Amino acid sequence: MCRRCQLRRRVAVVLDDGHGQICPRLVPLFDALRTMGKPCTGLEWLESKDVVGRLRALAAAQVPLTHEGIDSFEASGGREYLRDLLVTHGVLPRRDKYLAAFERWSVVRLQAVEDPDDRQLIRTYLRWHIHRRLRERAETGALHESTTGRARQQTNTAVHFLGWLHARGRALADCRQRDVDDWFAAPPTTRWAARGFLVWAISHRHCPRLKIPYYRGATAPALSRAQLVTTLRRLLDDDTIELGDRVAGLLVLLFAQPVARIRSLTVSNLEQRGDELWLHVGAACLPLPERLAMLITELITKRRNMDTAANPDSSWLFPGFSPGQPIQARNLAERLGHLGVTRLGRLAALKQLVTDVPAPVLGELIGYSPRIVAKHAVDQAIDWNNYVGLKARDGQN
């Protein structure tokens, strides 16, 4: 029996509803698995006892085929991969995985807060500040793992700050300026994650009106122009580098695009205009250099993770391992870091762009806030105040 037939028979057994037939609701999953590009990968996946046990429990209706049912499984052993697979093939409705994970985490975190008054305060902070902000981002598709990671850190640091205050014999309502100054003056720098909580507490009168300082970290030096050019040439010419990493790295170093934005690009973000290929980034639209356009065109037909049941028809330009998801920002950043494409490289690219294009024009072109671009222009002492006048004079000559 060939591998594909083995896979089809194996899946049929695992998804049996207990009456000799495949569970009707799991038929889309059955079809996706039996037609996947690499049946060997499917057979390997079904060697896991956790995977088989979960699928059989869902097929036999021992566990409800809902998100809540999936939540009842242990968090390890590929539970979230299975959930994403069911969502991708229409078995479960879509929901924001990062928001759901944070909500589950916040329930456990609240239970660990011993002081009842602190627990109620943190619950209010989560409900009316953190959760609301995350839900707004989720509705626009702008919620990422890094965002919920910062929210966890802010929550944990708020709890630690309250405990630190108690050790000084104070409640939040009795907090003084000296307490705030001492908190932020001491290491580690993660203490600054409490700033948002304190600002919120002051605005909602849980704390006296105090001055909350801003974090002013040291600015890391950007890559030199020579280093930037060397890395660009390598990405353009070295065919031994994985194609997706080359394209992502070039988008960072040519257009100063952050990894979180690059990972979310889809094939529909590309537009052919005559002989030129353009890339839509938010409200901006970038004309791509010919060599980069050629690499992206080649990438569309050679994207990773397209030969399994996870992403058979993915529109992501950089499909991830998880079903229906793009590559994780952390994973992509690590891959690019091995190639010398880091935050310092993106900063160098932005500084170079600022020297060539006026800040208002550049912000619109690459999808950056005008305020951020203007700040980089000021840091480099670039004066574009006479830009309009110069362009008008050039037009007259």
ChimeraX attribute file (.defattr): number of C-alpha atoms within 10 A of each C-alpha:
attribute: neighborCount
match mode: 1-to-1
recipient: residues
	/A:1	6
	/A:2	7
	/A:3	13
	/A:4	19
	/A:5	12
	/A:6	16
	/A:7	24
	/A:8	18
	/A:9	12
	/A:10	15
	/A:11	22
	/A:12	18
	/A:13	16
	/A:14	23
	/A:15	26
	/A:16	20
	/A:17	21
	/A:18	14
	/A:19	8
	/A:20	10
	/A:21	12
	/A:22	19
	/A:23	20
	/A:24	12
	/A:25	16
	/A:26	21
	/A:27	15
	/A:28	14
	/A:29	19
	/A:30	21
	/A:31	14
	/A:32	18
	/A:33	22
	/A:34	22
	/A:35	17
	/A:36	20
	/A:37	16
	/A:38	16
	/A:39	22
	/A:40	15
	/A:41	15
	/A:42	23
	/A:43	18
	/A:44	10
	/A:45	14
	/A:46	18
	/A:47	10
	/A:48	12
	/A:49	11
	/A:50	16
	/A:51	17
	/A:52	17
	/A:53	13
	/A:54	19
	/A:55	21
	/A:56	19
	/A:57	18
	/A:58	23
	/A:59	23
	/A:60	18
	/A:61	13
	/A:62	12
	/A:63	17
	/A:64	14
	/A:65	19
	/A:66	15
	/A:67	16
	/A:68	10
	/A:69	13
	/A:70	18
	/A:71	15
	/A:72	12
	/A:73	14
	/A:74	12
	/A:75	10
	/A:76	8
	/A:77	13
	/A:78	15
	/A:79	18
	/A:80	19
	/A:81	16
	/A:82	18
	/A:83	20
	/A:84	22
	/A:85	22
	/A:86	23
	/A:87	18
	/A:88	25
	/A:89	21
	/A:90	14
	/A:91	18
	/A:92	17
	/A:93	11
	/A:94	13
	/A:95	13
	/A:96	13
	/A:97	16
	/A:98	18
	/A:99	20
	/A:100	14
	/A:101	14
	/A:102	17
	/A:103	16
	/A:104	12
	/A:105	12
	/A:106	20
	/A:107	11
	/A:108	10
	/A:109	17
	/A:110	19
	/A:111	10
	/A:112	11
	/A:113	16
	/A:114	10
	/A:115	11
	/A:116	11
	/A:117	11
	/A:118	18
	/A:119	17
	/A:120	13
	/A:121	18
	/A:122	21
	/A:123	18
	/A:124	13
	/A:125	19
	/A:126	19
	/A:127	14
	/A:128	11
	/A:129	14
	/A:130	19
	/A:131	19
	/A:132	13
	/A:133	14
	/A:134	19
	/A:135	16
	/A:136	12
	/A:137	15
	/A:138	17
	/A:139	11
	/A:140	8
	/A:141	11
	/A:142	14
	/A:143	19
	/A:144	19
	/A:145	17
	/A:146	14
	/A:147	15
	/A:148	19
	/A:149	13
	/A:150	12
	/A:151	20
	/A:152	18
	/A:153	16
	/A:154	21
	/A:155	24
	/A:156	17
	/A:157	19
	/A:158	24
	/A:159	21
	/A:160	15
	/A:161	19
	/A:162	20
	/A:163	19
	/A:164	15
	/A:165	18
	/A:166	13
	/A:167	10
	/A:168	11
	/A:169	10
	/A:170	15
	/A:171	17
	/A:172	19
	/A:173	12
	/A:174	12
	/A:175	20
	/A:176	16
	/A:177	13
	/A:178	9
	/A:179	15
	/A:180	18
	/A:181	14
	/A:182	9
	/A:183	17
	/A:184	20
	/A:185	12
	/A:186	9
	/A:187	9
	/A:188	9
	/A:189	11
	/A:190	11
	/A:191	19
	/A:192	19
	/A:193	20
	/A:194	22
	/A:195	19
	/A:196	16
	/A:197	22
	/A:198	22
	/A:199	16
	/A:200	15
	/A:201	18
	/A:202	18
	/A:203	12
	/A:204	11
	/A:205	11
	/A:206	16
	/A:207	18
	/A:208	17
	/A:209	15
	/A:210	15
	/A:211	13
	/A:212	16
	/A:213	11
	/A:214	9
	/A:215	11
	/A:216	6
	/A:217	7
	/A:218	6
	/A:219	6
	/A:220	9
	/A:221	10
	/A:222	18
	/A:223	19
	/A:224	13
	/A:225	13
	/A:226	9
	/A:227	13
	/A:228	21
	/A:229	15
	/A:230	11
	/A:231	17
	/A:232	19
	/A:233	11
	/A:234	14
	/A:235	24
	/A:236	17
	/A:237	11
	/A:238	11
	/A:239	10
	/A:240	8
	/A:241	13
	/A:242	13
	/A:243	20
	/A:244	21
	/A:245	18
	/A:246	26
	/A:247	21
	/A:248	24
	/A:249	31
	/A:250	21
	/A:251	19
	/A:252	26
	/A:253	26
	/A:254	21
	/A:255	20
	/A:256	23
	/A:257	22
	/A:258	18
	/A:259	22
	/A:260	18
	/A:261	13
	/A:262	21
	/A:263	23
	/A:264	21
	/A:265	20
	/A:266	18
	/A:267	15
	/A:268	11
	/A:269	16
	/A:270	21
	/A:271	15
	/A:272	11
	/A:273	9
	/A:274	6
	/A:275	7
	/A:276	12
	/A:277	19
	/A:278	17
	/A:279	19
	/A:280	18
	/A:281	19
	/A:282	13
	/A:283	10
	/A:284	14
	/A:285	17
	/A:286	17
	/A:287	16
	/A:288	18
	/A:289	12
	/A:290	12
	/A:291	10
	/A:292	18
	/A:293	19
	/A:294	13
	/A:295	15
	/A:296	23
	/A:297	13
	/A:298	13
	/A:299	18
	/A:300	16
	/A:301	10
	/A:302	12
	/A:303	18
	/A:304	19
	/A:305	19
	/A:306	21
	/A:307	16
	/A:308	22
	/A:309	26
	/A:310	26
	/A:311	25
	/A:312	18
	/A:313	12
	/A:314	20
	/A:315	17
	/A:316	21
	/A:317	26
	/A:318	28
	/A:319	26
	/A:320	23
	/A:321	17
	/A:322	20
	/A:323	25
	/A:324	23
	/A:325	20
	/A:326	23
	/A:327	22
	/A:328	20
	/A:329	20
	/A:330	14
	/A:331	13
	/A:332	21
	/A:333	22
	/A:334	13
	/A:335	17
	/A:336	18
	/A:337	14
	/A:338	9
	/A:339	16
	/A:340	16
	/A:341	25
	/A:342	22
	/A:343	19
	/A:344	17
	/A:345	25
	/A:346	24
	/A:347	21
	/A:348	23
	/A:349	24
	/A:350	23
	/A:351	20
	/A:352	17
	/A:353	19
	/A:354	23
	/A:355	16
	/A:356	10
	/A:357	15
	/A:358	19
	/A:359	26
	/A:360	16
	/A:361	12
	/A:362	21
	/A:363	19
	/A:364	17
	/A:365	18
	/A:366	21
	/A:367	18
	/A:368	19
	/A:369	13
	/A:370	14
	/A:371	12
	/A:372	12
	/A:373	23
	/A:374	20
	/A:375	13
	/A:376	17
	/A:377	21
	/A:378	14
	/A:379	10
	/A:380	12
	/A:381	10
	/A:382	15
	/A:383	13
	/A:384	17
	/A:385	9
	/A:386	8
	/A:387	12
	/A:388	11
	/A:389	11
	/A:390	12
	/A:391	10
	/A:392	10
	/A:393	10
	/A:394	9
	/A:395	8
	/A:396	7
	/A:397	5
